[in-house]
Amino acid sequence: MKVKNAARWAPRGGRPWFYCALAVGFVASVRMALHPLLGPIMPGTAFLIAAALVEYFFGITRAIVAMALGLGIADYLFVLPYQQIAALDESDLALLISYPLITLVVIILIERLRRSQFRAELIASVAQSRYEMLLRLDNERTLASRAVDETHRLLRHLPHYHDDIIVIKAFERSVGASQDATGVAPGARFGSVHPDDAMRLSASSHPGSHRVRLSNGGVQGYRLYRRALHHSRR
């Protein structure tokens, strides 16, 4: 997976440059304090460490600047003859070749590691956000499925325990179906409905109140009532 922003891990602004100059100045002060003991031995080692630290925290651009500053300070202060840049000798050439070469190798390796680390963090953040989106979608799907189940249970419950409900139609569209599948759930008093009215209710698709004839159980036959026909559509 290619991440274009992997190279933009280093902080921006003026503060990193301040810390870069502070690191070079601090290392130069420490090396100057140890100069009576070390003399001309390893004049660029301390500045190599400073460039590596600057690279780790602030990026390759500031590390190269720290390396260049360290090269100039080390050659001027800690290479014989001290504080003279009029002529180049073997000590100057050794410093000019070895110090930049080793420092560049170190800071390039650190830069690659930091980019890989930042790339891994970006991928982890993207994966975390996608995982949270999938969790939200799964929760919404579960809630929708639970609502459908509750609706179906209600449709099964109402006709059997409420006499006022004559018939309930549930329209449900199957996946890939071109037409609605219609199911009729008869109520407790549906058997008392006049056959003609029962057929009319079964064929009707308009919600609202309908006049039906119910058997009164006597010799008078059927009596006209006004009951509601309910629909549930999903």
N, C-alpha and C positions, 0 to 999 in steps of 0.2 A: 504494500500500500504506500503510495507516494504522497507525502505531506509537504506542501509548498512552504508552509510557515515554519518548518523545522529549523531554518537558519536564523530565525528572528527571536531566538531565546534570550539574547542579551538585553539587559535593561537599557533604556534610553534616557537622554537628558544630560544635564551638566554635572550631576553628582558623581556618576561613574568616572568622569575625567578628573574630578577632584581627588577621588580615592586612588586613582592611578598615579597622579603626581605625589600624593601622600605616601604611597607604598614605595615609590622610587626614592623619595627623600629619606624615608625611614631606613631603608636598606643601605643607602649611602652613608647615613650617620652611623649605623652599626658597623659597617665595613671600615669606616674611618676610625672608629674606636678600637677595632681589632687590628688596625694596620701596624702598630708597633710590634705585634706578635706575629702576624702573617707575612708582612712585607709584600713582595710582588707575587706571592703564591696565590694561584687561583683568583685572579682579580675580577672575573666575571661571574663566579658561582653565585654570589649573593643576588646579583641582578637577574640571573637566570631564574632563581626561586621567585623573585618578585614578579617577573614576567609570567611565570606559570600561575601564580596566585591571581594576578590580574586577569589572565585568560579564563580561569575557572569561574570567576565571579562576574566579570564585565565584558567578556567577548574578545575576539581575535584582533579587532582594530586597536583597541586600547592596549592589548598585550604587545602588539608590534611597536606601538609608540613607546611603551615602557622598555622594550628591548633596545630600541634606538637610543633612548636617553641613558640607559644603563651602559651601553657600549661606549658612548662619549665620556661619561663620568669615570668608568673603569679605566679607559685608556689614558685619560688626563691625570687621574689621581693615583692610580695603583700600578702603573706600568713604568718601569725605568726607561729613561730618566723622568722623575716625577714632575708633573705640572709643566711639561714641555711637549709641544706637538709640531715642532719645526721639522723633525726628520723621523722617518719610519725605520725601525730596525726589526730584528727577528721577533722580539717580544710583541711589538705592535701587530706584526703580520699574523702571529699565532692567535692573538686575541681576536683580530678582525675576521679570521677564518673559522676558528673553532667555536667561539661564543655565538655568533648568529646562526651557524649551522645547527648546533645542539639545541639552541633555544627555539628555533623554528620547528624542529622535529617535535619537541615537547609540546609546544602550544598548538600545533596542528593536530596532534593526537588527542589533546584535551578538548579541542574544538569538535572533533568528530564524536567523541564520547558525549559531550554536552548536547550536541544536536540529536544524537540517538536517544538520549534521555528525554529531551523535550518532545521528540516525535512520539515516543512511547506514552508520555503523559497526555499528549493531544489525542492519541488513539484511545487511550483509556477514558478520557472525558467524553469523547464521541460515543464510545460503547456504553458508557454509563447513562448518557442521555437517551440513547436508543432503547436501552433496557427499561428505563423508566417509562418511556412512551409505550412500549409493549405491555408493561404492567397496567398502565392506565387503560389501554384498549381492552385488555383481558378483563379488567374489572368492569368496564362498561358493558362488555359482552355478557359477563356473568349476571350483572344487574338486569339487563334486558331479557335474558333468558328466564331469570327468576320472575320478572314481571309477567312474562307470557305464561309461565306455569301458574302463577296466581290467578291470572285471568281465566285460564282453562278450568281451574278448580272452582272458581266462582261461577262459571257457566254451567258446570255440572251440579253445583250446589243449589243455585237459585230455582231451577224448574222443579226440584223435588221437595223443597221446603217452603215455597211461597206459592199459594194457590192463585194469586192475582196474575202470575206470569203464565201465559198460555204457551208461548213458543219463543225460543231464542235461536237465532241463526248466527253462526260463526263463519265468517268469510276468511279464508286463509290461503294465501298465494304460495304455492310450492316453488322451489328453485327450478327454473327452466320451464315452468308450466305457462301456457299461454292464456288459460282461463282460470277463474276462481273456482275453488272447490267448495261446495256449500254443504254444511251439515246441519241437521235439524235436531234440536234437543227437546222432546216433549215434556211438558210439566205434569204435575200431579193430577190436574183436572183436564188434561188434554184429551183424555178418553171420553169426556163428557161433551166435547165440542161436536157440533153437527158436522157430518162428513163433508158436506159442501164447503162449510167455512174452514174446516181443517185443510182441505185441498187448496183453498184460496190463500190461507195463511202460509202454507208451505211454499207456494209459488210466488208469494209477494216478496219484493225486495226493498220496500219503502218503510222506513221506521216511523213510528207514531202510533196513534190510537186506532183500533179497528173494532167494528161492531161484529160480534159473534153470537151465536146461539148455543146456549148451554143446556144440557138436560137437567131438569129439576128433580128427577127421580120419581115424579108423579105421573098422573094420567094426562096431564096437560102437554106432555112432550117437551119441547124446547122453549127456553125463554131468552129474550134478546138482552145481551150485556154489552158493555163497552169496556174492553180491556186493551192493554198496550202490548204492542209487538216490539221487542227490543232486538237490537243488532249489535254485534261486536265485530269490528273489522281490524285486521292486523296486516 
